[in-house]
Structures are given as structure tokens and as C-alpha cells.
Amino acid sequence: MEEKKQKPNINKWLVFTSMPFQMGVTIYVFFLLGDWLDGRYGVEGGWWTKGITMLGVVVSLYQFIRQVNYINKNE
């Protein structure tokens, strides 16, 4: 007789309430990186800040979607 592996019970509300903070921190870190690059290389118009911040938005959305898919898969 096969024993079923017990999957950890993930509290969905805890995960969903922590996601905005994770997204905010990720975007802010990417913003700081872009701001540092603008200051380091003297780029006018803040193109590093704008580009790296948008990359941070994409990365945070990817993390969000991946976590939601993981939660739905393990229901």
C-alpha cells in the first residue's frame, strides 16, 4: 500500500498578503541599482534608472505569477 506524501499546508492569505511587499522590495532594489548606475556613468535623463526599474517590475511580476501557479498547483 502506497503512502501519500503530505504536502505542507500553505496559508494562502499569508502568501497573498506578503506578495505586495516582495514586489515593492524587488522594484525598489532595481530602482536603487539603476540610480547608482546613472550616478556612476553620468547618464542624463535617468535612462538606467528607468530601464532597470522596468526590469524590476517584470521580474516582480514573474515572481508573483510563479508563486500563484505554485499555490494553485498544490491545492
N, C-alpha and C positions, 0 to 999 in steps of 0.2 A: 504494500500500500504506500502510495506516494504522499509525502508530507508537503503541504503548501508552504512556501516561504512567506513569512509575514513581512509585509511591506510597512515601512514606518508611516504612521498616521501624520500626514502633513496638515497642519491647521491652515486652511485656505485663507482665512481672514488675516492671519498674521503675515502670510506671504504677500497678499494683495496690499496690505497697509504699508509694508516695508518697501514695495517697489518704487513708489514716487521718490523716496529718499535715496534709493540706489541710483535711480535715473538722474536725480539732481546732483548727486556727488560725482557721477561719471561725467556729466556735461560740464560741471564746474572745473574738474581736473583738466579736461581737454581745453577749456577756456584759458585756464592758467598757463598751460603749455603753449597755446597759440600766442598769448600775451607776452610770454617770455621770449618766444621766437621773434615776435615783432620788435621787441626791445633790443634783442641781441643783434639782429641783422638790419635794424633801422628801416623797416619797410613802412612806407607811407600808406595810409588808408586802412591799416589793420587787416591786411589780407590773410596773414597767418592766423590771426585770432578768429576771423570769420570762417575760414576754411576748416580749421581744426575743431572749432566749436560745432560746426555742422557734422563733422565726422563723429564727434562725441554724441550728437543726437542720434545718428544712425546706429552707433554701437549700443547706446542705451535702449533703443527700440528693439534691436536684435536680442539683447539680453531679456527684455520684457517678454517678447514673443516666445523665446526659448523656454522661459520659466512657465508661462501659461500652457504651452504644449506639454511640458513635463507633468504639470499638475493634472491636466486632462487625460493624459496617457495612463497615469497611475490611479485613476478613480476606480 
